[in-house]
Amino acid sequence: MSAVMTTRPPVESPATLLDVKQVAAMLCCSPRHIYRMSDAGAMPRPRHVGALVRWCRTEIEQWVAAGCPKVRQAGRAG
């Protein structure tokens, strides 16, 4: 009897980290606008994984559901 291997599509976890292009597509804007909003403190802070910049999908979804409130003071520090 031969075993048939089936592959399942990857299950997308709600805690998935998104890159700037994915966040931009989710919010229907440009990647540059995402960086501007992030620098201005107008959206959830990204995570830095080495040299990569990523946003948590659930934080973005919750932020959108809350009406996209400003989340912190402008600037990268602090």
Sequence and secondary structure as in RCSB ss.txt:
>XXXX:A:sequence
MSAVMTTRPPVESPATLLDVKQVAAMLCCSPRHIYRMSDAGAMPRPRHVGALVRWCRTEIEQWVAAGCPKVRQAG
RAG
>XXXX:A:secstr
             TT EE HHHHHHHHTS HHHHHHHHHTT S   EEETTEEEEEHHHHHHHHHTT    S SS
S  
